[in-house]
Amino acid sequence: MNILMPQLGETVTEGTIITWCKREGDTVQADDVLLEIETDKAATEVPAPMAGVLSRILVPAGQTVAVGTTLAVLDSADASATPLTQSMATTTAPEREEVAAVPATGRWKREPKFDGARRPLSPSVRRLLRKNALDPAHIVGGGRDGRIRRSDVLARMGNAAPAANLLAPGERLVPFNRVRKRIAEHMVRSKSTSPHVLQAVEVDFSGVVAAREKYKAAWRERFGVALTFLPFVAHATCRALAAYPSLNASIEGEALRLHADVNLAVAVDLNFEGLVAPVLRRAQTLSLAGIARGIQAMTQRVRSGKFSPDELTGGTYTLSNSGSFGTLITAPIINQPQVAILSLDGIHKRATVIEGETGDSIAIRPIGVLAQSFDHRAIDGAYSAAYLRTLKGMIEARDWDAVVSV
């Protein structure tokens, strides 16, 4: 059987071999991890589709090849082999050394089947952990749903020696997992590509708060989602961008591509293990309920790992929401190749001046900050400021009762 480079998403055309977890001549069981690959959208493990012998590896680690390329040849297991012969065949010389390995304590350490969060470990990872007497609870996994891969264990082993000499008592060295590495690369590339400028406005959310209090119970019962602040901001953002198309855009060479649709990317935290931005397509056509349900569905999929890599591509403008943590203002980094990103921070009750026909007064209002980072190559400060003023006006003056009750 030929092992092919899989297609991880409709627009993926190639992938890179990160590492081979098996060697030529190794006997493997069905679902054993053969290799790890990475595309421009995701990193994943490729399991063996059946039991057999990995007879040939055709593409070495580090090489990038097209989708559908034959990576290796897996011969089926010899059906005539006796159970004893099969058992002996599955233990190569290196594995026999692993079985014989005993931790320095002199006590046998059982091969762990799960990590500290009860996520299953692949056979190759289990053997490597056992051989080196490593505790999986102390290793950060870079696989799907935070699973520990062989490369994560090897990275931990590579850092173990210098850490012993450099770390103070109580300190530990936690290597970046693959998700964190990709985020770091993306953020550094964005900062080096785009001249970032930050602008922010204060927004009175009184109308939004009143609508939420009035409809939140019925909303949850009708639509099955919580009525948070984010859908309100997203709804207004889509409509404000219609008047400022140069913000719903991407840079291509020395030109600005103005997109017809608002494909709204929404930053989602992966339980402090990383950050991704799935895309809500044609968000400008959705109702408030459609936006709220779409955001919740995307969030659930990416946090459970049940999403397509294509869901992370094609965004034209990004929303980042740190408001639940009570932040004051955030300077977000642009999601390339987009030209702007908006941060919604905490909404707090504050004393503010209210201008009236009979004079000014002081009132307690829910005030939040909307902060936009924009690419100064694409637009100037006046354009961004005008957009923020329009967005602020829409949130403050819109008849949200009419919008929510639809």
Secondary structure as UniProt FT lines:
FT   STRAND          2..4
FT   TURN            10..11
FT   STRAND          14..20
FT   TURN            24..25
FT   STRAND          27..28
FT   TURN            30..31
FT   STRAND          33..38
FT   STRAND          43..47
FT   STRAND          52..57
FT   TURN            61..62
FT   STRAND          64..66
FT   TURN            67..68
FT   STRAND          70..76
FT   TURN            79..80
FT   HELIX           83..89
FT   HELIX           93..100
FT   TURN            104..105
FT   TURN            116..117
FT   HELIX           123..131
FT   TURN            132..133
FT   HELIX           136..138
FT   HELIX           144..146
FT   HELIX           150..166
FT   TURN            169..170
FT   HELIX           178..193
FT   STRAND          196..204
FT   HELIX           206..223
FT   HELIX           229..241
FT   TURN            242..243
FT   TURN            245..247
FT   STRAND          249..252
FT   TURN            253..254
FT   STRAND          255..258
FT   STRAND          264..266
FT   STRAND          268..269
FT   TURN            271..272
FT   STRAND          275..276
FT   STRAND          279..280
FT   TURN            281..282
FT   HELIX           283..285
FT   HELIX           288..304
FT   HELIX           309..312
FT   STRAND          317..321
FT   HELIX           323..325
FT   TURN            336..337
FT   STRAND          340..356
FT   TURN            357..358
FT   STRAND          359..375
FT   TURN            376..378
FT   HELIX           381..397
FT   HELIX           400..404
//
